[in-house]
Amino acid sequence: MVEDEYHCIIECGRVENVRRIVFDKISQLNCKFYTMCSNDKCTYLMTAEGEISRVFGTLCSAIVG
């Protein structure tokens, strides 16, 4: 399996618990987040700004940590 950005953000089992927490927080900031398809979620997070990018940073830290 190639561990590209999509895999790490959307699929990686190693960070599943952190991803769930982060996605829940992001959905509180954007109520449409959970209705997005996985590709759109990945793109949204990779281009996020402001508070959403700060919350997403928690997941990024878990991925590289």
C-alpha angles and dihedrals in degrees: 000000000000111000101216126159093274093053093048095047101038111019114022110121092201091072099031096120093049091045091054092052093045093046090050091053092047091050088056088057094042114026091195094059096095092049091060120099115247094259091052091047090053093048092045092052095044090054099037123131136193121006094354091057090050092052090045088054088069090062092045090053091052091049095053095034 
